[in-house]
Amino acid sequence: MFAKLKKKIAEEAATAPRSGVRIPRTISKESITSMGADSGDDFASDGSSSRDDLPAQLLRRNDQIRKLEAKLSDYAEQLRIMQKTKEKLEIALEKHQDSSIKKLQEQNDSHQASRAKLAEGMALALEKKDQEWMEKMASVEKEKAALSGRIEEMMEQSLALFQKRDDLDELEGFQQQELAKVKHMVRTDRSCSNTLNRELLPEPDCGSVELKAALSFMRLSWIVETLTEQLHSPEVCEEDQNGSVTVDDLDHIQKVNRELEQQLSDKNRTIKQLQQRLAELKRTLQKELPPAPLPPPPPASSPSPPTSNTTVTNTSDLNDSREINFEYLKHVVLKFMSCREAEAFQLIRAVSVLLNFTREEEDMLKQTLEYKMSWFGSKPSPKGIIRPSISGTPSHWS
């Protein structure tokens, strides 16, 4: 639109100087002559016209000139108006362009600022998220290390508990054996005392109560001495009838017996507590440890000390002792055959006592286990045949 308007204004400006010359209202003869010469076509075409028609032609020419001048003034006014309009439009266009450019610049600046702010916020959020994940990973690693250490500690405690329980089982077995031997000897002593009293009562030659008391005291002294030796050395029990005891020694033996019974009850309570703790550890470890074997039945033995005169044996007690010995022997042998070499090495003494091994047979069993545990070494040659004895009474128990 502006291009067309500018083109039209340029064309009118180019034609304006030619048509802008005003024709004077008073025309001289020369001008008329010149005009007549210029418009010779009309006069030439009408050569027969007279000079009387010349004023009318001049009037017509003047009217045409006035019309042209009026039209020219109108065109000039239109040109002036269009020039003002052009200037206004150019000013408005410049203002519009300036405002548009300013708005675009402001929008661009705000967009860049929002993008920078958004990028900064995203970077801060990402950094915060990374920091949180790093802290979570560190806490998880720390918790994992703590759990691993706790599991290892619980494994060590469980192994220690297993070892301690095995030791307690073995110790309890020996204590049960010693307690059974003590009880059996007490019963035997009572039977022997009653038998001796019955034998001494009908004899008038023995005569006096002092002699009976002396014999009973000698018998009791021998039994108490034997019990003392067995309690002080439970692994090697030898017979000795050449000692003498007093009432204080008998009180001491009774006190030791009570202490042993108290220790046995304490051990039983400790075993129950350890079993409860072991059950809790089993639930905590969740099948990470092998199931613990059942505790063996309390072993006991029923040896009968030899006497010079007579021996009284309770058949039911011997049968119960043999059954208990057999159950304990079966448990020890199964455990000895199924456990590792290091644990089996600790059970050699119990197996030797139960099966009545000689010293050579026990040494050969130790050498065989050492050969299995070592990388190098020669296999020990058997020096005899191991003959386990279940019903026989060991020589060092009597």
Backbone hydrogen bonds, N-H to C=O, Kabsch-Sander energy under -0.5 kcal/mol:
donor,donor_aa,acceptor,acceptor_aa,energy
5,L,1,M,-2.3
6,K,2,F,-2.7
7,K,3,A,-2.3
8,K,4,K,-2.5
9,I,5,L,-2.4
10,A,6,K,-2.4
11,E,7,K,-2.2
12,E,8,K,-2.4
13,A,9,I,-2.4
14,A,10,A,-1.9
15,T,11,E,-1.8
16,A,12,E,-1.3
19,S,15,T,-1.5
20,G,16,A,-1.4
22,R,20,G,-0.6
27,I,25,R,-0.7
28,S,26,T,-0.5
32,I,28,S,-2.3
33,T,29,K,-3.2
34,S,30,E,-3.6
35,M,31,S,-3.4
36,G,32,I,-2.9
37,A,33,T,-2.6
38,D,34,S,-3.1
39,S,35,M,-3.2
40,G,37,A,-1.2
42,D,39,S,-1.0
43,F,39,S,-1.3
44,A,40,G,-2.6
45,S,41,D,-2.6
46,D,42,D,-1.6
47,G,44,A,-0.9
49,S,46,D,-1.8
53,D,50,S,-1.1
54,L,51,R,-1.0
57,Q,53,D,-1.8
58,L,54,L,-2.3
59,L,55,P,-2.8
60,R,56,A,-2.3
61,R,57,Q,-2.7
62,N,58,L,-3.0
63,D,59,L,-2.7
64,Q,60,R,-2.5
65,I,61,R,-2.7
66,R,62,N,-3.0
67,K,63,D,-2.6
68,L,64,Q,-2.7
69,E,65,I,-3.1
70,A,66,R,-3.3
71,K,67,K,-2.8
72,L,68,L,-2.9
73,S,69,E,-3.2
74,D,70,A,-2.6
75,Y,71,K,-2.8
76,A,72,L,-2.9
77,E,73,S,-3.0
78,Q,74,D,-3.0
79,L,75,Y,-2.9
80,R,76,A,-2.8
81,I,77,E,-3.0
82,M,78,Q,-3.1
83,Q,79,L,-2.5
84,K,80,R,-2.6
85,T,81,I,-3.0
86,K,82,M,-3.0
87,E,83,Q,-2.7
88,K,84,K,-3.3
89,L,85,T,-3.3
90,E,86,K,-3.0
91,I,87,E,-2.9
92,A,88,K,-3.4
93,L,89,L,-3.1
94,E,90,E,-2.9
95,K,91,I,-3.0
96,H,92,A,-3.4
97,Q,93,L,-3.2
98,D,94,E,-3.2
99,S,95,K,-3.4
100,S,96,H,-3.0
101,I,97,Q,-3.2
102,K,98,D,-2.9
103,K,99,S,-3.2
104,L,100,S,-3.2
105,Q,101,I,-2.8
106,E,102,K,-3.0
107,Q,103,K,-3.4
108,N,104,L,-2.9
109,D,105,Q,-3.0
110,S,106,E,-3.3
111,H,107,Q,-2.9
112,Q,108,N,-2.9
113,A,109,D,-2.9
114,S,110,S,-3.0
115,R,111,H,-2.8
116,A,112,Q,-2.8
117,K,113,A,-3.0
118,L,114,S,-3.1
119,A,115,R,-2.9
120,E,116,A,-2.6
121,G,117,K,-2.8
122,M,118,L,-2.9
123,A,119,A,-2.5
124,L,120,E,-2.7
125,A,121,G,-2.9
126,L,122,M,-2.9
127,E,123,A,-2.7
128,K,124,L,-2.8
129,K,125,A,-2.7
130,D,126,L,-2.8
131,Q,127,E,-2.5
132,E,128,K,-2.6
133,W,129,K,-2.7
134,M,130,D,-2.6
135,E,131,Q,-2.5
136,K,132,E,-2.7
137,M,133,W,-3.0
138,A,134,M,-2.7
139,S,135,E,-2.8
140,V,136,K,-2.8
141,E,137,M,-2.8
142,K,138,A,-2.7
143,E,139,S,-2.8
144,K,140,V,-2.8
145,A,141,E,-2.9
146,A,142,K,-2.7
147,L,143,E,-2.9
148,S,144,K,-2.8
149,G,145,A,-2.8
150,R,146,A,-2.6
151,I,147,L,-2.9
152,E,148,S,-2.8
153,E,149,G,-2.7
154,M,150,R,-2.9
155,M,151,I,-2.6
156,E,152,E,-2.8
157,Q,153,E,-2.9
158,S,154,M,-2.8
159,L,155,M,-2.9
160,A,156,E,-2.9
161,L,157,Q,-2.8
162,F,158,S,-3.0
163,Q,159,L,-2.8
164,K,160,A,-2.9
165,R,161,L,-3.1
166,D,162,F,-2.6
167,D,163,Q,-2.6
168,L,164,K,-2.8
169,D,165,R,-2.9
170,E,166,D,-2.8
171,L,167,D,-3.1
172,E,168,L,-3.1
173,G,169,D,-2.5
174,F,170,E,-2.4
175,Q,171,L,-2.7
176,Q,172,E,-3.0
177,Q,173,G,-2.4
178,E,174,F,-2.8
179,L,175,Q,-3.0
180,A,176,Q,-2.7
181,K,177,Q,-2.5
182,V,178,E,-2.6
183,K,179,L,-2.9
184,H,180,A,-2.8
185,M,181,K,-2.6
186,V,182,V,-2.4
187,R,183,K,-2.5
188,T,184,H,-2.8
189,D,185,M,-2.9
190,R,186,V,-2.4
191,S,187,R,-2.5
192,C,188,T,-3.1
193,S,189,D,-2.7
194,N,190,R,-2.7
195,T,191,S,-2.8
196,L,192,C,-3.0
197,N,193,S,-2.5
198,R,194,N,-2.5
199,E,195,T,-2.4
200,L,196,L,-2.2
201,L,197,N,-2.0
203,E,200,L,-0.6
207,G,203,E,-0.9
208,S,206,C,-2.2
212,K,208,S,-1.4
213,A,209,V,-2.7
214,A,210,E,-2.4
215,L,211,L,-2.5
216,S,212,K,-2.6
217,F,213,A,-2.6
218,M,214,A,-2.4
219,R,215,L,-2.4
220,L,216,S,-2.7
221,S,217,F,-2.4
222,W,218,M,-2.2
223,I,219,R,-2.0
224,V,220,L,-2.7
225,E,221,S,-2.4
226,T,222,W,-2.2
227,L,223,I,-2.5
228,T,224,V,-2.4
229,E,225,E,-2.3
230,Q,226,T,-2.1
231,L,227,L,-2.3
232,H,228,T,-2.2
233,S,229,E,-2.0
237,C,235,E,-0.6
237,C,396,H,-1.0
238,E,236,V,-0.6
250,L,246,T,-1.9
251,D,247,V,-2.4
252,H,248,D,-2.6
253,I,249,D,-2.5
254,Q,250,L,-2.4
255,K,251,D,-2.6
256,V,252,H,-2.8
257,N,253,I,-2.5
258,R,254,Q,-2.5
259,E,255,K,-2.6
260,L,256,V,-2.6
261,E,257,N,-2.3
262,Q,258,R,-2.5
263,Q,259,E,-3.0
264,L,260,L,-2.4
265,S,261,E,-2.3
266,D,262,Q,-2.5
267,K,263,Q,-2.8
268,N,264,L,-2.2
269,R,265,S,-2.3
270,T,266,D,-2.7
271,I,267,K,-2.7
272,K,268,N,-2.2
273,Q,269,R,-2.4
274,L,270,T,-2.7
275,Q,271,I,-2.4
276,Q,272,K,-2.3
277,R,273,Q,-2.6
278,L,274,L,-2.6
279,A,275,Q,-2.1
280,E,276,Q,-2.0
281,L,277,R,-2.3
282,K,278,L,-2.3
283,R,279,A,-2.2
284,T,280,E,-2.0
285,L,281,L,-2.7
286,Q,282,K,-1.3
287,K,282,K,-0.7
313,T,311,T,-0.5
315,T,313,T,-0.7
318,L,314,N,-2.0
319,N,315,T,-2.2
320,D,316,S,-2.5
321,S,317,D,-2.5
322,R,318,L,-2.8
323,E,319,N,-2.4
324,I,320,D,-2.6
325,N,321,S,-3.0
326,F,322,R,-2.4
327,E,323,E,-2.4
328,Y,324,I,-2.6
329,L,325,N,-2.7
330,K,326,F,-2.7
331,H,327,E,-2.3
332,V,328,Y,-2.7
333,V,329,L,-2.7
334,L,330,K,-2.4
335,K,331,H,-2.4
336,F,332,V,-2.5
337,M,333,V,-2.3
338,S,334,L,-1.7
339,C,335,K,-1.6
344,A,340,R,-2.8
345,F,341,E,-2.0
346,Q,342,A,-0.6
346,Q,343,E,-0.6
347,L,343,E,-0.7
347,L,344,A,-0.7
348,I,345,F,-0.7
351,V,347,L,-2.4
352,S,348,I,-2.7
353,V,349,R,-2.3
354,L,350,A,-2.4
355,L,351,V,-2.7
356,N,352,S,-0.5
357,F,352,S,-2.3
362,E,358,T,-2.3
363,D,359,R,-2.3
364,M,360,E,-2.4
365,L,361,E,-2.0
366,K,362,E,-2.1
367,Q,363,D,-2.5
368,T,364,M,-2.2
369,L,365,L,-2.0
370,E,366,K,-2.4
371,Y,367,Q,-2.1
372,K,368,T,-1.9
373,M,369,L,-2.0
374,S,370,E,-1.6
387,R,385,I,-0.6
389,S,355,L,-0.6
397,W,394,P,-1.0
398,S,394,P,-0.7
